Amino acid sequence: MILKVARLGHPIVRTVAREIAEEEIKSHDFQVLIDSMVETMHEYSGVGLAATQIHLPIQVAVLEVERNPRYPDAPSVPLTVLINPVVTILDQDQIDGYEGCLSIPDLRGMVPRFKRLRVQALGRNAERLDIIAEDFHARVIQHETDHLKGEVYLDRMRDMRTLCHLAEFQRYVLEAPSAAQRK
């Protein structure tokens, strides 16, 4: 079932999510919720979706990158369910990259993110996950776990002048001719 995505301004987007008990994870209703989150993420061409974005203050996020039209050059990331995730930064170097968000539709902004991290969480069936992620994969994990802390990418931007509407982003950032091409 496709769920309604909360937009910035709705209080749930700024809510800190609560942990989920292991016995709750294995329930039929919780498994249906995970399926609905994945379906919703796919419907809106997202690479991730946190439970707070669908009006639930619980520590659950799904992510997957596979030929995504919003991030056409991004490397593949397998479908992953993160429950009660704990992120540890492994490399203090940060990489700037443009991000968008289903809760902040039609905007993109330059966001610094840590290059390499470890995330420990429970998976879809309450199994223990221990994932090392780098580059775009690490960016997606940081973006989604920020949602579970009531934060959005705008909070991490160093320069709000990089914020742009999607149409202008596609025209002037993605398709901008390089300095060499302009000569």
N, C-alpha and C positions, 0 to 999 in steps of 0.2 A: 504494500500500500504506500502510495506517495504521500509524504507528510508535509505539513505547512512549515516553511522555514521562517524563523523569527528574524526580523531585520533590526539593525542598529537603532536604538531608541526604545525598543521593548525591554523592560527590566530583566527578562531572563537572559539576554545576551551579556549582561554584566553580573550575572549571578555565579558565585563559586559553587561548583558541583560537589555533591557528596559521594563518598565511596559506595560501592555495591558489594553486598555480602555474596560469598561464593555460592551459597544455596539458591540465591535469587537468580544467578546467571543461568543455571541449568533449567529454569522453569520454561514452560511452553511459551508463556506470554513474553518473556525476555528474548527468547530466540526469534519470535515473530517480530519484535521490535528491531532486532539487529537486521533481519531481512528487509524490513521497511526502511531502515536507515540507508542500507546499501542501495536499495531501489531509488530512494530519494536522491542520493548522491549522484547516481547515474543519470537520473532524469534531468538534473540541472547541470550536468557536465562538470561536477565538482571532482576534486582529487581527494577530498576529505570532508567529513561531516561530524560534528560533535553533538552530543545529546542536547546541550543547552541551545543549540541552533534549532532544535525541533521542540522547544518548550519543555524539556525535561532536565532538571538540575541534578543529573547523575553523571559519574565519571566514565563515560563511554564515548569512544570515537571510532569511526571507520575510515580507512583510506585505501586508495587504489589509483595507480596511474597506469593507464594502458591506452595509448593512442587518443589522448584527451584533446578535444578541439580548443580548449582554453589554454592548454600548455602543450602545443604540438611537438616541441623539441625536447620535452622532459623524458628522462629515462623511465623505464617501466618500474613500478613498485607493485608487488603482489597485493591482492586484497588482504587487508589486515584489520583485525578487530582489537582495539586496545581498551582494556577495562582497568580502572585504577592505575593509570600509567604514572611512572616515576622516571623523570628524565635526568640524566647526569651528563654534563657537558664534558667531552673528551678532548676538544681542541678549542682553545679560546679565540682562535682566528674567526673572524666573521666575514661573510660574503654578502654583498648587496644584491638584491634581486627584486623584481617587481612581483607583487602579490595582489590577488583579488580575494573576494570572500562572498559566499552565497548570502551572508547576512548584510553585506554592504554592496548591493548589486550595482553593476555598471561602472565601477571605479577600480583603478589600479594605483599602487604606490610603491616606491622603492623602500624595501625593508631590509635591515641588516639581520642576519641569522647566523648562529654558530655553524661552523662547517661540519663538525663531527660530534655525534652524541651516542649515548646508550639509553635505550628505553627498556624498562622492566615493567611488565604488566601481566594481567591475566588475558588469555585469549578467549575466543568465542565460547569454548566449552570449559572455561575456568582453568585451562592449562597454563603453566608458567611460561611467559615469553621473555626472552632476553635478546634484544636486537641492537646491533651496531648499525647506525645509519650515517650516511655522508651526503653532502651537497643537497640536491633537490629533495631526496628522501628525508633528510634531516630537517629541511625547511618545512615540509608538510607536517611532520610530527610536531615541531615547535608551534606551528600555526594552530593545529587542532588542540594540543594540550594547553595553549594559551586560552582557548575558548573555555576549557574546563575550569580555568582560574578567573573567568569573567573578563578576560582581556581580548582585544582585537588587534589586527595588524597596525591600525592607525596609531595605537599606543607606542609602537616600536619605531615608527618612522622618525628619522633624524631631520628630514627636510620635507615639510608639507608641500613645498613647491613641486615635488615630483608626483603629487596626487593628480590623477587625470581621469577623465571620463573614458570609458572603454573605446568608443569610436575614435577619439583623438589619440588614445594610446596606440591603437592599431595603425592609424595613419601616420602619426608623427614619431612614435617610438619604434614600433616593430618594422615599419616600412621606410623609416628615415634613411635617406642616402648617406653613406659614410662621407667623411671629409674628402677622401681620395676620389670618390665618385663625383663629387660636386666640382672638382677642378677641371 
